[in-house]
Amino acid sequence: MTPSLLDRGRRLPAAGLVLVALLETAALAAAAALGGAAVSAVMQGDAAVPALLPALAAAAAAALGAAGLAVARAAFAEWFGMSIATEVRERLADHAIARARDGRAASIGVMSARMAGDLVAIKDWMSVGISDAIAAAAALMAGLMVLVFVGGPAAGAAGAALLAVNLVFLFGAGKLLERAWLAVRRGRGRVADVVGHVTLGARAIARFRAGAHVLRRLRRRSQDLQAASVRQRALATAALLPSAITLPAVVALAVVFGSAGLLAPQGLAAWTSVLFGAGLLAGGLAGLGRASDALAAFRVADARLGVLQAQATAGAAATADTDPVLALAAPGEVRHVEIDRDGLTLGRLQSLADTLPDGRTVSLVAPDLPLLNASVRRNLAPSGSQAARARIADALMLAGLDPAAWPEGRRIDPLDPAADPMALARLRLARAIAARPGVIVVADPMLLFDGDLDRHLANLADTHAVAVICARPPPPGTGI
């Protein structure tokens, strides 16, 4: 479900992101080298300050160029990451719709957490994380080169040793960071689940006086999320601590190992350049730490989305075969089925496939597919095209409704307690008719009490040659 950077149409932007990051680091290294050389020349007395103004100007220009490239990289990386997040968001929405179509509605909390936290993790890695990792790697190489060039083998060995220690530390912290991010993701999903239920069921919660219980559950889950977030933040910060001691550690190790250039009377000038190199090394390690945290969050999000992908594949395979119920009615025929016979229930009728192997679409009429809080036109002709809108009056009449009483602009509020439930059920039937499917499955309990339903369905089957499967209540005394 997570797009690859090597997919067609994404390779050029990804390569551009790499190039901008490399240019930014090259500009930083040039600024450090030019500035360090100028300062060393002045401190050694080899040149006066006015004579070095061109070199200082070049160093300043390189620093400004690095700053401009940093802004460009941040903006370009954000655009790149958001474009990928948008693609994943659309796939998540499609997956949620597919699960509902298969009768397996997704949890509100889980989906909202994935839409928020998981998508942010994917966006951050694809944009900031990757570019930080590239810039950090280039900065580390530039820092080591500066240290070796101006500080000799001792400074270079000090930088390489510290780099190795940091890399081992980051590698060891990777799994801990992933577990911490997984706990945060789960905590966010559990909190979002309670919030979603409060949002959708606030009236019921208030009516049954369950507010105190819901608030206690929300408080417990919020406290769990808080603890998980603190652990994740502590681990992410700890992963950055070794980079904070880079500069003093390089200086200390260089002194311990010794170097003719550093310990000579004029060695102070060389130390200036060593500090520039150590600064590049520290910045590169800090960027690598941030990228490591972003990678851990991305791996958790990618694994969670991979589970969704597997579920979608399994769901598609499970519904690939045609349910025998759908084969009951031929075009132009109305077939009634008793909902208690052979285990047939309203739930099974409501979970039938949307498309038959022969290409015919299936429209379901059920309260599980509520009307939108919108106009008649938006409910019966979502596309808004003239051809689709022309079907509205026909669908209303075939469903037993007067088009004059239900004009296109009339608004429908399915939650209005004063609304006629039979009219709403007939509107659901009209919506299915307006879609012009090959098969219509009527599994709406309210319509079972419509004395004119058989006449409407027979007229529908004859007019549009559509196959109709209609649920029938069980024999008296057996119950549903």
Protein Blocks (a to p, Z undefined) as FASTA:
>chain_A
ZZcfkbghilmmmmmmmmmmmmmmmmmmmmmmmmmmmmmmmmnopacfklmmmmmmmmmm
mmmmmmmmmmmmmmmmmmmmmmmmmmmmmmmmmmmmmmmmnopacdfklmmmmmmmmmmm
mmmmmmmmmmmmmmmmmmmmmmmmmmmmmnojmlmmmmmmmmmmmmmmmmmmmmmmmmmm
mmmmmmmmmmmmmmmmmmmmmmmmmmnopmmmmmmmmmmmmmmmmmmmmmmmmmmmmmmm
mmmmmmmmmmmmmmmnopaklmmmklmmmmmmmmmmmmmmmmmmmmmmmmmmmmmmmmmm
mmmmmmmmmmmmmmmmmmmpccfklmmpcghiacdddfkgghiafklmmmgcfbdfkopa
cddddfklccddddfklmmmmnopaklmmmmmmmmmmnopafklmcfklccdfklmkbcf
klmmmmmmmmmmmnopabdcdfbfklmmmmklmmmmmmmmmmnopacdddddddehkaZZ
